[in-house]
Amino acid sequence: MASFGSDFNAAYGLGFHPSQFEENPIMSSPSSSSPQQQSNYLDPRAPIQPVTREPVKQTPPYDGDYLMKQVKYDEDMATLQRELKKYQAASEGAYPPQPSFFDSMWSKRKDIMKLVTLSLIILLGISLHTTFDHFLKKWLLEADLSERYEMLARMGYPLSVLLVIWVIKTSK
């Protein structure tokens, strides 16, 4: 029997030789050996069950101050988040986006048209002034007027401009 076990063990390398034991543990009956010997031998037909350990659950010590601080912290964070949303909503309307130069000019086109009209009126006034001044000087040089008539002619020009402004002003 020793030779059969040695060939089998040598072929599959189970790591022990049956002659190491006093008797074959498979062939022996559990009642014939003592309980001390039964615990030393394992039954090869029995399924191997892995050893599992239960994780040790450690409960943290109860700290009431820590829990109260955590609740207070959560409440403070919720309050701050609400205030932040409120300020963000208020700031969105506070600073509207700045329009470009041409957008601002287009939105104020009535004011710009008034300025353009005023500048054209001033330009028209200047050109009329030079024209009337030229013809008045020419007429005064060609006509042989006394000083009195010449003074009335020279004073008549600004008075006529003042009269035209007054008529335009009262007609509105």
C-alpha positions in Angstrom: 0.0 0.0 0.0 2.9 2.3 0.6 4.0 2.0 -3.0 0.6 2.9 -4.5 0.3 6.0 -2.4 3.9 7.1 -3.2 3.3 6.9 -7.0 0.1 8.8 -6.7 1.6 11.5 -4.5 4.7 11.8 -6.6 2.6 12.2 -9.8 0.3 14.9 -8.4 2.5 16.4 -5.7 0.1 16.3 -2.7 3.0 16.9 -0.4 2.7 14.0 2.0 3.3 10.3 2.0 0.8 7.9 3.5 3.5 6.1 5.4 3.9 9.2 7.5 0.7 8.3 9.3 0.1 5.3 11.5 -2.9 4.3 9.6 -4.7 5.6 6.6 -7.1 8.4 7.7 -9.6 7.6 4.9 -9.8 4.0 5.8 -10.1 4.4 9.5 -13.4 4.9 11.1 -14.1 8.0 13.2 -15.2 5.9 16.2 -11.9 4.0 16.3 -9.7 7.1 16.8 -9.8 9.5 19.6 -11.3 13.0 19.2 -7.8 14.4 19.5 -6.8 12.4 16.4 -10.0 13.2 14.5 -9.2 16.9 14.8 -5.7 16.4 13.4 -6.9 14.7 10.2 -9.1 16.2 7.5 -11.5 14.3 5.5 -10.5 14.9 1.8 -14.1 14.2 0.7 -15.4 17.1 2.7 -15.8 20.4 0.8 -13.4 23.1 1.8 -15.2 26.1 3.2 -13.5 29.5 3.3 -13.0 31.1 6.6 -14.9 34.4 6.7 -14.6 37.0 9.4 -17.3 39.4 10.3 -16.1 43.0 10.0 -15.8 44.6 13.3 -18.3 47.3 13.6 -17.2 50.0 15.8 -19.8 52.6 16.7 -18.3 56.0 17.1 -18.8 57.6 20.5 -21.8 59.8 20.7 -20.7 63.5 20.5 -23.7 65.8 20.9 -21.7 68.9 20.4 -20.3 67.6 17.1 -23.8 66.7 15.8 -25.2 70.1 16.8 -22.3 71.8 15.1 -23.0 69.8 11.9 -26.7 70.7 12.0 -25.8 74.3 12.5 -23.3 74.2 9.7 -25.8 72.7 7.3 -28.4 75.4 8.2 -25.8 78.1 7.7 -24.8 76.7 4.3 -28.5 76.6 3.2 -29.0 80.2 4.3 -25.9 81.4 2.5 -26.9 79.6 -0.6 -30.3 81.3 -0.6 -28.7 84.7 0.0 -26.3 84.1 -2.8 -29.1 83.2 -5.2 -31.0 86.3 -4.1 -27.9 88.6 -4.7 -27.2 86.9 -8.1 -30.8 87.5 -9.2 -30.6 91.1 -8.0 -27.2 91.7 -9.7 -28.4 90.4 -13.1 -30.8 93.3 -13.4 -28.4 95.9 -11.9 -25.8 95.9 -14.6 -27.3 95.4 -18.1 -24.9 94.7 -20.9 -23.4 97.8 -22.4 -24.5 98.5 -26.0 -21.9 99.2 -28.7 -21.2 102.6 -30.1 -23.4 102.2 -33.1 -26.3 100.7 -31.0 -26.2 103.7 -28.7 -26.2 106.0 -31.7 -29.1 104.2 -33.3 -31.2 104.3 -30.1 -30.6 108.1 -29.8 -31.2 108.9 -33.4 -33.8 111.6 -32.6 -31.2 113.5 -30.5 -28.6 113.0 -33.2 -30.9 114.3 -35.9 -31.6 117.4 -33.8 -27.9 118.0 -33.5 -27.3 117.5 -37.2 -30.2 119.9 -38.0 -28.9 122.5 -35.6 -25.4 122.3 -37.2 -26.9 122.7 -40.7 -28.9 125.7 -39.6 -25.8 127.3 -38.2 -23.9 126.6 -41.4 -26.8 128.1 -43.4 -26.7 131.2 -41.2 -23.0 131.6 -41.7 -23.2 131.2 -45.4 -26.2 133.6 -45.7 -24.2 136.1 -43.6 -21.2 136.1 -45.9 -23.5 136.4 -48.9 -25.5 139.3 -47.6 -22.4 141.0 -46.2 -20.7 140.8 -49.6 -23.7 142.2 -51.5 -24.3 144.9 -48.8 -20.7 146.1 -49.0 -20.9 146.2 -52.8 -24.1 148.2 -52.8 -22.8 150.6 -50.2 -19.7 151.2 -52.2 -21.5 151.7 -55.5 -24.4 153.8 -54.1 -23.6 157.3 -53.1 -25.4 157.4 -49.7 -25.1 159.8 -46.9 -23.7 158.5 -43.6 -27.1 158.4 -42.1 -28.5 156.1 -44.8 -25.4 153.9 -44.8 -25.7 153.5 -41.0 -29.4 152.5 -41.3 -28.5 150.0 -44.1 -25.8 148.5 -41.9 -28.1 148.3 -38.9 -31.0 146.9 -41.0 -29.1 143.7 -41.6 -28.9 142.4 -38.0 -32.4 143.8 -37.3 -33.8 141.8 -40.2 -32.1 138.6 -38.8 -33.6 139.4 -35.4 -37.0 139.9 -37.0 -36.8 136.5 -38.8 -35.9 134.7 -35.6 -38.7 136.3 -33.8 -41.2 135.4 -36.4 -40.0 131.8 -36.5 -40.1 131.6 -32.7 -43.7 133.0 -32.4 -45.0 130.8 -35.2 -44.5 127.5 -33.2 
